[in-house]
């Protein structure tokens, strides 16, 4: 039975911009598993009510329903141990938990300010009131205030990437010799932007640029072919 | 032949406060290796001139001279593969490189502002002019300006620890089930403070407090017995 993933979509069915759904999709590809990524919108709460959740990703694999990208990664390694592992072992899994916390608190928070207005422009019409209301409540300001001074926000985001650069000069991937779950955590942030915003996040001489190219090229350009904006050279 | 580690000391021979030397000492203990930690001061350049370096840690193991705490960790795992590994494998080693970069750029930079004046008060008299001049040049301000508003600086440091807290609620150690090199990277920062400053960095209810207790207790309280200030409960 094919695995189903409920996957956040924008105004068009094939504009898939959730960084957490990207983590789950890259994890499924890494495991070599077939899956159907069903478009879902913020306000489609009924469609995933069976899972007890109000947010995606939600994965359904036969009788198993798993929510939250981290739980999905752990589930996939546990349910499919004979396929390539997302983590080398328990230590790298614990270190990935730190990496995920860092990405959430540092990268996502600064990148969100860069792309928030592009997100708002490309989400489904039925999601707009929900998005504005929920985010403005969270930020304590309007979307327009949150996304003001985009040049400064972009500089802040590029600065937040600083600890990654020496690592990606030394190694092809955050996980070392080959892509691992830490790479998918980081890549999710870049796909969040690439699918929804024309902004140029990285300069070609940035070690992260070549790393992102490697990720975009995996599995026959799987992520590159997703609807989004090209990565300019 | 006993391994020798050149280890930064303060006004007293047994006040050892370098975070990088602490990484090396914890790595040596982890490997179960005997070593002598020789006191060294910032201005003792001649004592380590044979290594081509001007900074510690410098490790001498028979015919091998190794400098830089990261190189020392890699050397120890390579030279003593039959002893407990500092890294589970190549992936966790790459993730530790990121962790080390993050600790340097985020934790050390904010903690240095909290303890800089305590360091200056407890370094060897012969190091004072060197320390003031080199650090004031690096900071572009006086030591006193750099260390001003210590309450705000402490709050910033505690904030910088945020991504670690969910991990240490979930796991006993940053490396998961047992202490690994990532723990020694983080612990080095806390020993830097504990050996030189009476400041209370953590509240007992902080998950990092219990984690630090675990590290202080390793190998029969090895790090706790180092000259420093008690960790108040």
Interface residues (C-beta under 8 A of the other chain):
Chain A: X87 X88 X89 X90 X91 X92 X93 X94 X95 X96 X97 X98 X99 X101 X102 X104 X105 X106 X162 X163 X164 X166 X167 X170 X171 X173 X174 X175 X176 X177 X180 X182
Chain B: X87 X88 X89 X90 X91 X92 X93 X94 X95 X96 X97 X98 X99 X101 X102 X104 X105 X106 X162 X163 X164 X166 X167 X170 X171 X173 X174 X175 X176 X177 X180 X182
